Amino acid sequence: MIEVTVTHKTDEAKIAKIKKLGISSLEIDLSAIKREISVRELELILIEEIGYKKWLHNEKMNFYKARALTFAEVKKTN
């Protein structure tokens, strides 16, 4: 799921619901972007820029984090 923020960010109740349902969701925050931009500028922001994006919830993150920590522990003990 993608949440686009223009005037207000996604509220905590919605984020909690997203997490409960196990839905990965990315927020694109356009609140600081001027309203009069070209289609090309918007396209660059949506596709290429990372500074405007953050995960509200990433369902796979915990799996990969645990996997990385396990790998680090194994390396540390060897």
DRENNU-968821 format. One record per atom (N, C-alpha, C): chain; x, y, z; atom name; residue number from 1; residue in one letter. Coordinates in Angstrom, 3 decimals, padded with zeros to 6 digits, always signed. Example, Ala and Ser with C-alpha at 12.3 -4.5 7.8 and 13.67 -1.06 7.14 Angstrom:
% DRENNU-968821
+-------+----------+----------+----------+------+-----+-----+
! chain !       c1 !       c2 !       c3 ! atom !   n ! res !
+-------+----------+----------+----------+------+-----+-----+
!     A ! +013.190 ! -005.690 ! +007.800 !    N !   1 !   a !
!     A ! +012.300 ! -004.500 ! +007.800 !   CA !   1 !   a !
!     A ! +013.200 ! -003.300 ! +007.800 !    C !   1 !   a !
!     A ! +012.850 ! -002.250 ! +007.080 !    N !   2 !   s !
!     A ! +013.670 ! -001.060 ! +007.140 !   CA !   2 !   s !
!     A ! +012.900 ! +000.030 ! +007.870 !    C !   2 !   s !
+-------+----------+----------+----------+------+-----+-----+
//
This chain:
% DRENNU-968821
+-------+----------+----------+----------+------+-----+-----+
! chain !       c1 !       c2 !       c3 ! atom !   n ! res !
+-------+----------+----------+----------+------+-----+-----+
!     A ! +000.841 ! -001.152 ! +000.000 !    N !   1 !   m !
!     A ! +000.000 ! +000.000 ! +000.000 !   CA !   1 !   m !
!     A ! +000.897 ! +001.230 ! +000.000 !    C !   1 !   m !
!     A ! +000.440 ! +002.278 ! -000.641 !    N !   2 !   i !
!     A ! +001.169 ! +003.544 ! -000.657 !   CA !   2 !   i !
!     A ! +000.252 ! +004.630 ! -000.118 !    C !   2 !   i !
!     A ! +000.731 ! +005.354 ! +000.877 !    N !   3 !   e !
!     A ! +000.025 ! +006.499 ! +001.442 !   CA !   3 !   e !
!     A ! +000.740 ! +007.752 ! +000.947 !    C !   3 !   e !
!     A ! -000.002 ! +008.673 ! +000.376 !    N !   4 !   v !
!     A ! +000.578 ! +009.932 ! -000.087 !   CA !   4 !   v !
!     A ! +000.123 ! +011.035 ! +000.858 !    C !   4 !   v !
!     A ! +001.089 ! +011.714 ! +001.467 !    N !   5 !   t !
!     A ! +000.803 ! +012.793 ! +002.402 !   CA !   5 !   t !
!     A ! +000.961 ! +014.124 ! +001.692 !    C !   5 !   t !
!     A ! -000.082 ! +014.944 ! +001.772 !    N !   6 !   v !
!     A ! -000.016 ! +016.289 ! +001.207 !   CA !   6 !   v !
!     A ! -000.285 ! +017.314 ! +002.301 !    C !   6 !   v !
!     A ! -001.365 ! +017.139 ! +003.046 !    N !   7 !   t !
!     A ! -001.705 ! +018.112 ! +004.087 !   CA !   7 !   t !
!     A ! -001.513 ! +017.576 ! +005.502 !    C !   7 !   t !
!     A ! -001.693 ! +016.272 ! +005.726 !    N !   8 !   h !
!     A ! -001.455 ! +015.708 ! +007.055 !   CA !   8 !   h !
!     A ! -000.976 ! +014.261 ! +006.934 !    C !   8 !   h !
!     A ! -000.110 ! +013.902 ! +007.869 !    N !   9 !   k !
!     A ! +000.488 ! +012.564 ! +007.849 !   CA !   9 !   k !
!     A ! -000.528 ! +011.496 ! +008.246 !    C !   9 !   k !
!     A ! -000.193 ! +010.269 ! +007.945 !    N !  10 !   t !
!     A ! -001.025 ! +009.132 ! +008.322 !   CA !  10 !   t !
!     A ! -001.088 ! +009.054 ! +009.844 !    C !  10 !   t !
!     A ! -002.293 ! +008.974 ! +010.392 !    N !  11 !   d !
!     A ! -002.431 ! +008.973 ! +011.852 !   CA !  11 !   d !
!     A ! -002.079 ! +007.606 ! +012.444 !    C !  11 !   d !
!     A ! -001.805 ! +007.622 ! +013.751 !    N !  12 !   e !
!     A ! -001.357 ! +006.415 ! +014.456 !   CA !  12 !   e !
!     A ! -002.391 ! +005.294 ! +014.417 !    C !  12 !   e !
!     A ! -003.672 ! +005.639 ! +014.451 !    N !  13 !   a !
!     A ! -004.718 ! +004.606 ! +014.404 !   CA !  13 !   a !
!     A ! -004.665 ! +003.847 ! +013.081 !    C !  13 !   a !
!     A ! -004.454 ! +004.561 ! +011.992 !    N !  14 !   k !
!     A ! -004.373 ! +003.910 ! +010.681 !   CA !  14 !   k !
!     A ! -003.111 ! +003.055 ! +010.587 !    C !  14 !   k !
!     A ! -001.998 ! +003.569 ! +011.109 !    N !  15 !   i !
!     A ! -000.749 ! +002.801 ! +011.096 !   CA !  15 !   i !
!     A ! -000.919 ! +001.519 ! +011.913 !    C !  15 !   i !
!     A ! -001.581 ! +001.609 ! +013.061 !    N !  16 !   a !
!     A ! -001.829 ! +000.423 ! +013.893 !   CA !  16 !   a !
!     A ! -002.670 ! -000.599 ! +013.133 !    C !  16 !   a !
!     A ! -003.666 ! -000.132 ! +012.402 !    N !  17 !   k !
!     A ! -004.514 ! -001.032 ! +011.616 !   CA !  17 !   k !
!     A ! -003.708 ! -001.701 ! +010.503 !    C !  17 !   k !
!     A ! -002.843 ! -000.933 ! +009.847 !    N !  18 !   i !
!     A ! -001.980 ! -001.465 ! +008.786 !   CA !  18 !   i !
!     A ! -001.093 ! -002.575 ! +009.353 !    C !  18 !   i !
!     A ! -000.499 ! -002.316 ! +010.523 !    N !  19 !   k !
!     A ! +000.368 ! -003.313 ! +011.163 !   CA !  19 !   k !
!     A ! -000.421 ! -004.558 ! +011.554 !    C !  19 !   k !
!     A ! -001.603 ! -004.355 ! +012.131 !    N !  20 !   k !
!     A ! -002.434 ! -005.478 ! +012.562 !   CA !  20 !   k !
!     A ! -002.814 ! -006.367 ! +011.386 !    C !  20 !   k !
!     A ! -003.085 ! -005.754 ! +010.235 !    N !  21 !   l !
!     A ! -003.455 ! -006.509 ! +009.038 !   CA !  21 !   l !
!     A ! -002.243 ! -007.101 ! +008.320 !    C !  21 !   l !
!     A ! -001.027 ! -006.704 ! +008.747 !    N !  22 !   g !
!     A ! +000.188 ! -007.232 ! +008.133 !   CA !  22 !   g !
!     A ! +000.419 ! -006.721 ! +006.726 !    C !  22 !   g !
!     A ! +000.042 ! -005.465 ! +006.493 !    N !  23 !   i !
!     A ! +000.180 ! -004.874 ! +005.162 !   CA !  23 !   i !
!     A ! +001.417 ! -003.979 ! +005.138 !    C !  23 !   i !
!     A ! +002.334 ! -004.247 ! +004.242 !    N !  24 !   s !
!     A ! +003.465 ! -003.345 ! +004.068 !   CA !  24 !   s !
!     A ! +002.944 ! -002.057 ! +003.451 !    C !  24 !   s !
!     A ! +003.380 ! -000.920 ! +004.011 !    N !  25 !   s !
!     A ! +002.863 ! +000.363 ! +003.548 !   CA !  25 !   s !
!     A ! +003.966 ! +001.411 ! +003.543 !    C !  25 !   s !
!     A ! +004.072 ! +002.105 ! +002.438 !    N !  26 !   l !
!     A ! +005.065 ! +003.153 ! +002.243 !   CA !  26 !   l !
!     A ! +004.354 ! +004.494 ! +002.228 !    C !  26 !   l !
!     A ! +004.908 ! +005.480 ! +002.949 !    N !  27 !   e !
!     A ! +004.343 ! +006.825 ! +002.926 !   CA !  27 !   e !
!     A ! +005.250 ! +007.717 ! +002.087 !    C !  27 !   e !
!     A ! +004.658 ! +008.451 ! +001.166 !    N !  28 !   i !
!     A ! +005.377 ! +009.447 ! +000.378 !   CA !  28 !   i !
!     A ! +004.884 ! +010.803 ! +000.856 !    C !  28 !   i !
!     A ! +005.777 ! +011.577 ! +001.456 !    N !  29 !   d !
!     A ! +005.410 ! +012.858 ! +002.060 !   CA !  29 !   d !
!     A ! +005.693 ! +013.998 ! +001.084 !    C !  29 !   d !
!     A ! +004.627 ! +014.525 ! +000.514 !    N !  30 !   l !
!     A ! +004.740 ! +015.631 ! -000.437 !   CA !  30 !   l !
!     A ! +004.372 ! +016.966 ! +000.205 !    C !  30 !   l !
!     A ! +004.242 ! +017.006 ! +001.527 !    N !  31 !   s !
!     A ! +003.787 ! +018.217 ! +002.210 !   CA !  31 !   s !
!     A ! +004.730 ! +019.406 ! +002.028 !    C !  31 !   s !
!     A ! +006.016 ! +019.160 ! +001.833 !    N !  32 !   a !
!     A ! +006.976 ! +020.254 ! +001.671 !   CA !  32 !   a !
!     A ! +007.185 ! +020.649 ! +000.209 !    C !  32 !   a !
!     A ! +006.539 ! +019.956 ! -000.694 !    N !  33 !   i !
!     A ! +006.708 ! +020.221 ! -002.126 !   CA !  33 !   i !
!     A ! +005.769 ! +021.342 ! -002.548 !    C !  33 !   i !
!     A ! +006.291 ! +022.274 ! -003.339 !    N !  34 !   k !
!     A ! +005.433 ! +023.353 ! -003.843 !   CA !  34 !   k !
!     A ! +004.325 ! +022.761 ! -004.704 !    C !  34 !   k !
!     A ! +003.188 ! +023.383 ! -004.692 !    N !  35 !   r !
!     A ! +002.019 ! +022.865 ! -005.405 !   CA !  35 !   r !
!     A ! +002.139 ! +023.010 ! -006.919 !    C !  35 !   r !
!     A ! +002.944 ! +023.943 ! -007.376 !    N !  36 !   e !
!     A ! +003.077 ! +024.199 ! -008.812 !   CA !  36 !   e !
!     A ! +004.339 ! +023.534 ! -009.362 !    C !  36 !   e !
!     A ! +004.321 ! +022.213 ! -009.461 !    N !  37 !   i !
!     A ! +005.458 ! +021.509 ! -010.043 !   CA !  37 !   i !
!     A ! +005.004 ! +020.823 ! -011.326 !    C !  37 !   i !
!     A ! +005.973 ! +020.546 ! -012.159 !    N !  38 !   s !
!     A ! +005.662 ! +019.890 ! -013.432 !   CA !  38 !   s !
!     A ! +005.423 ! +018.399 ! -013.206 !    C !  38 !   s !
!     A ! +004.822 ! +017.791 ! -014.183 !    N !  39 !   v !
!     A ! +004.607 ! +016.344 ! -014.134 !   CA !  39 !   v !
!     A ! +005.950 ! +015.636 ! -014.034 !    C !  39 !   v !
!     A ! +006.945 ! +016.116 ! -014.747 !    N !  40 !   r !
!     A ! +008.285 ! +015.503 ! -014.719 !   CA !  40 !   r !
!     A ! +008.903 ! +015.598 ! -013.322 !    C !  40 !   r !
!     A ! +008.769 ! +016.769 ! -012.674 !    N !  41 !   e !
!     A ! +009.301 ! +016.924 ! -011.317 !   CA !  41 !   e !
!     A ! +008.611 ! +015.959 ! -010.351 !    C !  41 !   e !
!     A ! +007.299 ! +015.847 ! -010.466 !    N !  42 !   l !
!     A ! +006.548 ! +014.922 ! -009.612 !   CA !  42 !   l !
!     A ! +006.968 ! +013.481 ! -009.884 !    C !  42 !   l !
!     A ! +007.153 ! +013.164 ! -011.137 !    N !  43 !   e !
!     A ! +007.599 ! +011.824 ! -011.520 !   CA !  43 !   e !
!     A ! +008.951 ! +011.500 ! -010.886 !    C !  43 !   e !
!     A ! +009.883 ! +012.436 ! -010.924 !    N !  44 !   l !
!     A ! +011.202 ! +012.225 ! -010.321 !   CA !  44 !   l !
!     A ! +011.089 ! +011.989 ! -008.815 !    C !  44 !   l !
!     A ! +010.235 ! +012.773 ! -008.159 !    N !  45 !   i !
!     A ! +010.040 ! +012.615 ! -006.716 !   CA !  45 !   i !
!     A ! +009.459 ! +011.241 ! -006.404 !    C !  45 !   i !
!     A ! +008.427 ! +010.851 ! -007.136 !    N !  46 !   l !
!     A ! +007.742 ! +009.591 ! -006.856 !   CA !  46 !   l !
!     A ! +008.581 ! +008.365 ! -007.175 !    C !  46 !   l !
!     A ! +009.382 ! +008.446 ! -008.229 !    N !  47 !   i !
!     A ! +010.114 ! +007.264 ! -008.684 !   CA !  47 !   i !
!     A ! +011.557 ! +007.213 ! -008.185 !    C !  47 !   i !
!     A ! +012.248 ! +008.345 ! -008.208 !    N !  48 !   e !
!     A ! +013.687 ! +008.311 ! -007.950 !   CA !  48 !   e !
!     A ! +014.122 ! +008.804 ! -006.573 !    C !  48 !   e !
!     A ! +013.443 ! +009.776 ! -006.025 !    N !  49 !   e !
!     A ! +013.848 ! +010.348 ! -004.738 !   CA !  49 !   e !
!     A ! +013.507 ! +009.399 ! -003.594 !    C !  49 !   e !
!     A ! +014.383 ! +009.318 ! -002.604 !    N !  50 !   i !
!     A ! +014.075 ! +008.491 ! -001.435 !   CA !  50 !   i !
!     A ! +013.793 ! +009.339 ! -000.199 !    C !  50 !   i !
!     A ! +014.206 ! +010.586 ! -000.207 !    N !  51 !   g !
!     A ! +014.053 ! +011.450 ! +000.960 !   CA !  51 !   g !
!     A ! +012.617 ! +011.733 ! +001.354 !    C !  51 !   g !
!     A ! +011.702 ! +011.553 ! +000.443 !    N !  52 !   y !
!     A ! +010.291 ! +011.835 ! +000.709 !   CA !  52 !   y !
!     A ! +009.523 ! +010.584 ! +001.134 !    C !  52 !   y !
!     A ! +010.206 ! +009.464 ! +001.224 !    N !  53 !   k !
!     A ! +009.532 ! +008.187 ! +001.477 !   CA !  53 !   k !
!     A ! +009.987 ! +007.569 ! +002.793 !    C !  53 !   k !
!     A ! +009.033 ! +006.917 ! +003.466 !    N !  54 !   k !
!     A ! +009.391 ! +006.136 ! +004.656 !   CA !  54 !   k !
!     A ! +008.393 ! +004.997 ! +004.795 !    C !  54 !   k !
!     A ! +008.876 ! +003.921 ! +005.370 !    N !  55 !   w !
!     A ! +007.999 ! +002.785 ! +005.629 !   CA !  55 !   w !
!     A ! +007.146 ! +003.095 ! +006.845 !    C !  55 !   w !
!     A ! +005.836 ! +002.959 ! +006.695 !    N !  56 !   l !
!     A ! +004.943 ! +002.992 ! +007.851 !   CA !  56 !   l !
!     A ! +004.978 ! +001.622 ! +008.511 !    C !  56 !   l !
!     A ! +005.040 ! +000.587 ! +007.678 !    N !  57 !   h !
!     A ! +005.176 ! -000.793 ! +008.154 !   CA !  57 !   h !
!     A ! +005.736 ! -001.623 ! +007.005 !    C !  57 !   h !
!     A ! +006.741 ! -002.424 ! +007.319 !    N !  58 !   n !
!     A ! +007.314 ! -003.323 ! +006.325 !   CA !  58 !   n !
!     A ! +007.216 ! -004.735 ! +006.892 !    C !  58 !   n !
!     A ! +006.296 ! -005.497 ! +006.370 !    N !  59 !   e !
!     A ! +005.998 ! -006.830 ! +006.895 !   CA !  59 !   e !
!     A ! +007.214 ! -007.754 ! +006.872 !    C !  59 !   e !
!     A ! +008.105 ! -007.603 ! +005.928 !    N !  60 !   k !
!     A ! +009.260 ! -008.502 ! +005.809 !   CA !  60 !   k !
!     A ! +010.466 ! -008.044 ! +006.630 !    C !  60 !   k !
!     A ! +010.431 ! -006.821 ! +007.145 !    N !  61 !   m !
!     A ! +011.587 ! -006.270 ! +007.836 !   CA !  61 !   m !
!     A ! +011.998 ! -007.114 ! +009.044 !    C !  61 !   m !
!     A ! +011.047 ! -007.524 ! +009.869 !    N !  62 !   n !
!     A ! +011.393 ! -008.302 ! +011.066 !   CA !  62 !   n !
!     A ! +012.059 ! -009.622 ! +010.709 !    C !  62 !   n !
!     A ! +011.591 ! -010.267 ! +009.649 !    N !  63 !   f !
!     A ! +012.196 ! -011.517 ! +009.200 !   CA !  63 !   f !
!     A ! +013.659 ! -011.300 ! +008.825 !    C !  63 !   f !
!     A ! +013.917 ! -010.293 ! +007.993 !    N !  64 !   y !
!     A ! +015.282 ! -010.051 ! +007.536 !   CA !  64 !   y !
!     A ! +016.173 ! -009.503 ! +008.646 !    C !  64 !   y !
!     A ! +015.595 ! -008.735 ! +009.558 !    N !  65 !   k !
!     A ! +016.366 ! -008.236 ! +010.694 !   CA !  65 !   k !
!     A ! +016.807 ! -009.401 ! +011.576 !    C !  65 !   k !
!     A ! +015.891 ! -010.315 ! +011.883 !    N !  66 !   a !
!     A ! +016.228 ! -011.487 ! +012.698 !   CA !  66 !   a !
!     A ! +017.273 ! -012.346 ! +011.997 !    C !  66 !   a !
!     A ! +017.124 ! -012.493 ! +010.709 !    N !  67 !   r !
!     A ! +018.084 ! -013.281 ! +009.926 !   CA !  67 !   r !
!     A ! +019.475 ! -012.652 ! +009.977 !    C !  67 !   r !
!     A ! +019.539 ! -011.333 ! +009.839 !    N !  68 !   a !
!     A ! +020.824 ! -010.633 ! +009.881 !   CA !  68 !   a !
!     A ! +021.456 ! -010.739 ! +011.265 !    C !  68 !   a !
!     A ! +020.649 ! -010.604 ! +012.308 !    N !  69 !   l !
!     A ! +021.179 ! -010.713 ! +013.667 !   CA !  69 !   l !
!     A ! +021.693 ! -012.115 ! +013.956 !    C !  69 !   l !
!     A ! +020.993 ! -013.123 ! +013.483 !    N !  70 !   t !
!     A ! +021.443 ! -014.506 ! +013.641 !   CA !  70 !   t !
!     A ! +022.770 ! -014.710 ! +012.923 !    C !  70 !   t !
!     A ! +022.875 ! -014.205 ! +011.711 !    N !  71 !   f !
!     A ! +024.108 ! -014.309 ! +010.941 !   CA !  71 !   f !
!     A ! +025.254 ! -013.617 ! +011.677 !    C !  71 !   f !
!     A ! +024.983 ! -012.437 ! +012.243 !    N !  72 !   a !
!     A ! +026.013 ! -011.695 ! +012.971 !   CA !  72 !   a !
!     A ! +026.465 ! -012.464 ! +014.213 !    C !  72 !   a !
!     A ! +025.535 ! -013.094 ! +014.909 !    N !  73 !   e !
!     A ! +025.879 ! -013.883 ! +016.092 !   CA !  73 !   e !
!     A ! +026.747 ! -015.084 ! +015.718 !    C !  73 !   e !
!     A ! +026.404 ! -015.748 ! +014.637 !    N !  74 !   v !
!     A ! +027.189 ! -016.899 ! +014.170 !   CA !  74 !   v !
!     A ! +028.599 ! -016.447 ! +013.817 !    C !  74 !   v !
!     A ! +028.712 ! -015.319 ! +013.117 !    N !  75 !   k !
!     A ! +030.033 ! -014.807 ! +012.738 !   CA !  75 !   k !
!     A ! +030.844 ! -014.437 ! +013.977 !    C !  75 !   k !
!     A ! +030.171 ! -013.883 ! +014.985 !    N !  76 !   k !
!     A ! +030.846 ! -013.452 ! +016.203 !   CA !  76 !   k !
!     A ! +031.392 ! -014.641 ! +016.990 !    C !  76 !   k !
!     A ! +030.672 ! -015.752 ! +016.989 !    N !  77 !   t !
!     A ! +031.111 ! -016.921 ! +017.756 !   CA !  77 !   t !
!     A ! +032.140 ! -017.760 ! +017.011 !    C !  77 !   t !
!     A ! +032.306 ! -017.535 ! +015.730 !    N !  78 !   n !
!     A ! +033.289 ! -018.324 ! +014.952 !   CA !  78 !   n !
!     A ! +034.625 ! -017.668 ! +014.917 !    C !  78 !   n !
+-------+----------+----------+----------+------+-----+-----+
//
